[in-house]
Amino acid sequence: MGLGTLGSAASDLVADAADRSDSEDLELHDGAHVAVIGGGPAGSLFSYFLSTSAHTVGLSVDVDIFEPRSFSRSGPGGCNHCGGIISESLVQILAAEGIALPQHVVRRAIESYVVHMDVGSVRIASPVDERRIAAVYRGNGPREGGDVGVESFDGFLLEMAVEHGARVIRKLVVGIDWDGGLPRLREADGTTTPYDLVCIATGVNSNFVRLLEGSGVELEAPETTRTYICEFRPESGDVARRLGDAMHVFLLDIPRLEFAAPIPKGEFVTMCLLGSDVDQELVHEFLTAPEVRRCQPTDQVPCVCACSPLINVRGVRRPYADRLVVVGDGGVTRLYKDGIGAAYRTAKSAATTAVYQGISEQAFRRTYGPTVKAISFDNTIGHRARMTRGRDDACAPARPARPDRRRTTADRLR
């Protein structure tokens, strides 16, 4: 190797070290301008924890939340595609954070789960016999719910973020480019604004991450599948009579269906079906299953609102870059469960990292990365358990078919 080659290699190493040093030094300064794209739970909680953490260290930051939807509107205009169950543990964690869910936001306090299988049902009560599991509406309720006074959980969190200094901008962001090393947001009307840090909290039902392709922003889109949510409005008193203060979970041996749950919410019932690319054929097979009809005769109750949103089934490994971070299900979330809990965990971890550790890719990898890995590891176990169950089914000897041509859950678990 010649001296010229050695000199060139040494220059490259010095330049790489300088780049890494500059990146490591990226921090929020006093008066920093932060953009949050998406005003759902992940975006609002990120804004809340960023503001409270910055206040703790005497740092002043300006936070803009870009959210074109209004969660005060019923139906699709204010919908945020979620079953809306907040676990007992998360209710307590939020309370410890100073976020107490008001009564008018909780549609029904749930005291137990009832698990229905082909071979029978079992009730699992709250371990402390208190109604701390909360059923909420993410938006302002179903299309025909404007007359029942539904209050939005997402709207409550967004207002909380505003009370802590955030500003809501009712505009659509359509892309990001770079201006002097800063991420610059491009709005639908062509306006561009540079920010010191951008948090992407748009979720998988937005195409925003895919819009970044070709912009120089190297962020992956998560793997998704389609599910189904519908709202039923039974006769007055029918919800309490049939479902009580319980969340009913169906674990039936129906191909492509992981599980389904009707969730009581005041005068309405939210029916959520989760599985692999849920379609109308699968929805019909589930709703007409005898186990479902005994609990909730949906053929006798009109569906007043329905949608087929995407859900994240495999998150991204690196939902961050210099001056950019993804929180919520646009990056990583729990497999088939606890999306609001994952939004809380990712939002708080990313926000506190930005304030206390910095806003470089390295800082997010060190401090936010372990949160992402922990959720991903949990999901990996879930995926492997599903694969193992599938192999066991394939190797099991044939059994007599039931009259409805489905094997029992007991058979499936042997």
Secondary structure, DSSP 8 states (H G I E B T S, - for coil): --HHHHHHHHHHHHHHHHHHHHHHT----TTEEEEEE--SHHHHHHHHHHHHHHHHTT--EEEEEE--S-TTS-GGGG------EE-HHHHHHHHHTT----TTTEEEEE-EEEEEETTEEEEEE-TTSS--EEEEBSSS--TT-TTTT--BHHHHHHHHHHHTT-EEE---EEEEEEETTEEEEEETTS-EEE-SEEEE---TTS-HHHHTTTTT------EEEE-EEEEE--STTHHHHHTTTEEEEEE---TTEEEEEEEEETTEEEEEEEESS--HHHHHHHHTSHHHHHH--GGGS-EEEEE--EEEEE--S--EETTEEE-GGGT---TTS-HHHHHHHHHHHHHHHHHHT-SSHHHIIIIIHHHHHHHHHHHHHHHHHHHHHHHHHHHS------TTS---HHHHH-
